[in-house]
Amino acid sequence: MTIQEAAGLLRRQNNVLLLTHRRPDGDTVGCAAGLCAALRQLGKTAFLLRNPDITDSNEVYAAPYWAPEDFVPDFVVSVDIAAKSLFFPEAEVYFDKIDLAIDHHPSFGGFGKACCADPSRAACGEIVYDICRELGEITPAVALPLYAAVATDTGCFVYANTTANTHRVAARLLETGIDYFSVNKRHFRTKTRKRLALEAAMLGEMEFFQEGRGVFMTVPLSLMERIGATENDAEDLSALAGIIEGVDCGAVLRELRPGEWKLSLRTGANGRVNASRVCQRLGGGGHAMAAGATVLGTLEQVKSQILKAIEAEERF
Ligand SMILES: [Mn+2]
């Protein structure tokens, strides 16, 4: 449905619950918090379902809006969730009860009773911004989390997904007088010492393939334990593989549970490898230059499966 239709639908609802995805990033949390603020401005009751995986840097946006345990929603909205497999366990009771799904992933599964999806948007935050504008005034309470959404999903406006519209949305959000400097400092100019230790280990152990055009970086559970690192130290580690000169296929493997690896694949703008298609072969999905999948096995098995999928999708 269109932005106007989605806004119209939301306008007719009350007792709204907003769902974010598993291992939530700034986009999903920012969208949920911004939309929640916009709905409350209309006098509605609206909450976010508490996401147990949220990191400290994203919790600041969600903290005012967590739903009480006994909240019973009349209308459920998912934001930035491409597939049901990305629901966190506590959200699974809403599998077949999503009244409106708002997303920007090309692989979006269309699981909502109504869907507002636009894969041309760099961040789901751009879609939610348009919806919030239809709903009423963009106040700083709406704008700040939406700025975090748009800034984080574009790596502070440097990824290839960034468009003129992304900048227009960001400009409108800045015009509300938000403290964007603190958002940018928090997400892009701050690293914990444990984070730096993780990056040092990943760089120390990286393995190149395809004559140096591909690289594997791995984050086994044992490394996390040795450093004493938590989720707060491990956000967006996949960006590291993409900054090596000559690499257009960076695969970061993070062990989530023994024998369960989360692949984050970042590929170059030259189109040699389509990250989304590689990850779809492995049961995941995402965007052409940034995608993910969960792969099971020993590290060696997982790497060989991924290499096979990359080779199958490689374009010369
Ligand atoms: Mn997103």
Boltz pocket constraint, residues with backbone or C-beta under 6 A from the ligand:
constraints:
  - pocket:
      binder: B
      contacts: [[A, 27], [A, 28], [A, 80], [A, 104], [A, 122], [A, 123], [A, 124], [A, 153]]
      max_distance: 6.0
